[in-house]
Amino acid sequence: MGIHFCSLLAAATLLFAVSGSASAELVVIVSARSPATSLSSDQVAAIFLGQAGRLPDGADVVALDQRIGSSERDQFYRQVAGKTPALLKAHWSKMVFTGRGQPPREALDGSTVRRMVAENPSMIGYVDRSALDGSVRPVLVLR
């Protein structure tokens, strides 16, 4: 039984190490032409959960999500809103059913998010830090 326990412990440790290293450093981005320079995690959560449609300066903002099932999306909502995919689905089901909102539009991947946000100063999205370029500005770094 001791060998079996050690094998399980080793497998669990390896799984934790692999899943921990798979986390990306995500950044919340706006267009380089946007007046926004920084946002708090609570402000970002309110925007992406349909509870706020404006930036602190009063400018309209439109959230853009990564695709359902992507690791970036799951990590983003876990870090910013404390929501698992199931809790997020329940949140949006309630919002849609009560007529209080629609979920953010989805983009295929991080490069699509970056391109769409860069082209539209009223959009906000999130990408892996490695996807940053001069066309977008980070307003929140998630660690």
Secondary structure as UniProt FT lines:
FT   HELIX           2..21
FT   STRAND          26..31
FT   TURN            32..33
FT   HELIX           41..48
FT   TURN            49..50
FT   TURN            56..57
FT   STRAND          62..66
FT   TURN            68..69
FT   HELIX           71..81
FT   HELIX           85..97
FT   TURN            98..99
FT   STRAND          105..107
FT   HELIX           110..119
FT   TURN            121..122
FT   STRAND          123..128
FT   HELIX           129..131
FT   TURN            134..135
FT   STRAND          136..142
//
